[in-house]
Amino acid sequence: MRKIYYLKTCDTCKRILKSLPKLDSFTLQDIKEESITVKQLEEMYALTNSYEVLFSKRAKLYKEMGLKDENLQEVDFKRYILEHYTFLNRPVIIINDKIFVGNSTKNVEAAITLLNNE
């Protein structure tokens, strides 16, 4: 599977997408227009073994809802990601059995390297 979960209104996501080779070989899903399903989130979890890794602590709602002051568990991270798209740490790039979560330079470079070495 080759899939990217992203937000088309996010400039960082747009920049990262432009930097990826072989972008046309991916299925793109704008998570605001097409919500993440339980099955999709569980597929991501199977590759990370952590809902917390998939959860964005940078989301405005994280602070607004006071979640930073709570002791969240895996089940909570899963629920919040499914409830509101902004809680997904994006972009999520899936290349076969590899997953790259978030916009760190290290992550993006690793995805680009993998694509270039195919």
N, C-alpha and C positions, 0 to 999 in steps of 0.2 A: 504494500500500500504506500502511496505517495500522497500525502495530504498536508495542507497547511491551514491551521485555524488562526485567523487574524481579524483585525478590525480595520475596515477600509478607511475610516476617518482618522486613524492613528498615523501620524507622520513617520514615526519610528518603524512601524510595520511596513509602510510603503517603501521606505529606504532599504530595509532588509530584503524585501521581495525583489527589488530592482537589482540587488547585489547577488542574488542566487542564480547560478547557472542552471540550465535545463528547467526553468520555471514552468514551461509549457507542459512538462510531464507530470505536474502536480494537479490535484483537485484542490481548489481554494474554497474555503468556507468562511464568509464574513459572519462572525458570531453574533453580531447585532441583528442581522437580517434573518439568519437561520440559527436558531438556538441549538446549543449542544444537547444531544440526547444522553440519556443514562448510559446507553450502549457505547456511544463514542467516548464518554468520560471514562468508562470502565476499560476501554481499549487503551486509552492513554495511561491509566493507572497500571495496567498490566506491564507497560514498558518502563514505568518509573517506580512502581511499588510505593507511591506516596501521593496522596491528594494535596499535601502541604506544598510539595514541589510545584504542583500545577496551580497553586493559589497565589494570587497577586496581593501582597501586603502593601502595594503602592496605590491600590484603588482608593479613590476618595471615600467611597462607602465604608471601607475598612475603618477609617478614622471616624467618619460621621456616625456610624453605628456603635462606636465604642468597642469594636472587636479587638483592637490592639490591647485592651485591658483585660480581655477574657482569656482563659486557658482553653483554646480550641483544640479539639481532637480531630482525627482523620474524618470521622463521620460528619463533623461540622464543616470542614473544608469542602467536602463533597457536596453537601447540601447548599452551601453558599454559592459554589461555582454553578450549580444547576439553577439556582434561583435568579442569579443576575450575571450577565455576560462579563461585566467589568472585573469579576473576581478571577477570571482565567488569566494566568500569567502568559502573556503572548509576545510574539507569535509562538505557536506550537508547530514544529516542523517534524513530520513523521516520514522517514525514508526506510521503507521495509520494516525491519525490526529495531530500528534506532529512532530515538526521540530527542529532540532539542527543544527545550522549554525556556522561553524568555528571550530578552534582547541583549544579553551580555555579549561583549565582543568575542570572548572565548567560545561561547556556544555557536554564534553565527559563523565564525571562522571554521569550527569543527564541521558544521553542516556543509559549508562550501567545499572544504577539503574532501569530505566524503563524496560529494557530487562530482568533483573534478577527477577523482580517482576511480570512478565507475567505468 
